Amino acid sequence: MTKADIVNEIAKSTGIDKAAVLATIERFMEVVKDSLANDENVYLRGFGSFIVKTRCEKTARNISKNTTIIIPEHKIPAFKPSRVFMDEVK
């Protein structure tokens, strides 16, 4: 399912204009991205959590050059579904 499919589905079921639904979804995604960029987790009860995970520093190998490089500690976004979400998907 694409973003356009989601917009069409919401617009059809609620009767709200597609442009308004698209603007709302776009703004929601911006808020989530901005929050994660500022190290703030986003919790949606009954759906899940958008969280920031920290990956530890690690050593990697470049096999073709036979060298090692150090990958510094960095943060990645992640989604953790709620128990209700998981029960419905199963």
N, C-alpha and C positions, 0 to 999 in steps of 0.2 A: 504494500500500500504506500503510495507516495503522498507528499504534502497536498497536492492538488486533489487527490482522492479523499483525504481527510476533510479538506475545506468543503468539497461537494457534499459529503455525507453530513457534516454539521449543518451546512446551509439548508439542505433538504429536510433534515429532521426538525430544525428549529424555526425555519422560515426567515432567518436573518440573511441579509444580503451577503453574497460571496466575498465582496471586497472588504466588508467589515469583519467577517470571519478570518480572512487572510491576514488583515492588519492585526487582529488580536493574537493569532498564532505566531506571527512574526515577532510581535512585541514580547510574548511569553518566552520565545526562544532567546531573544536578546537579554531578557532579565536573568534567565538561567545561566547564560554564558557569562554575563557580567558578574553575577554572584560567585560562580566558580572561579573566575579570574581573580576575585578578591578573597579567595580562600573561605568562602561562605558556602556551606552545604544547603541544598534546597530539599525540603521534606514535604511530600504530598501524601497526606494520610489516605490510605486505601489504594494507593497507586505505587509509590516507591520513593526512593531518595536519589538525588543527583549529588554525588559526593566527590571530593578531591582526595585522591590517594597519593602517597609519597613513595616513589620508587627509590630504594637505596642505591648508593654508589656501587658500581660493580666493574670488574675487569673483563674485557672482551678481547677476542683474538681475531686478527686479520690473517687468515690462513694463507692467502696468496703471497703476502709480504713477510709472513712469519714474525709478526710484531704483535705487541699487546697494547691496548688502549684502555683508558679509564673513562667510563661513562659516568658523568657526575650524577648526584642525586637530583631527581626531577619530579614534577607533579603531573598526574594524569587525571582526566575526568573519568568517572565511572557511574554506573546506574545500578542500584540495588533494589530489586522489586520487593514490594510488601508481601506479607504472607497471604493476604486476600487476593492479590494479583496472581501469585503463584498458584493458589488453589483454583482460580478460574481458568488458568492456562492448562493445568493438568487435566 
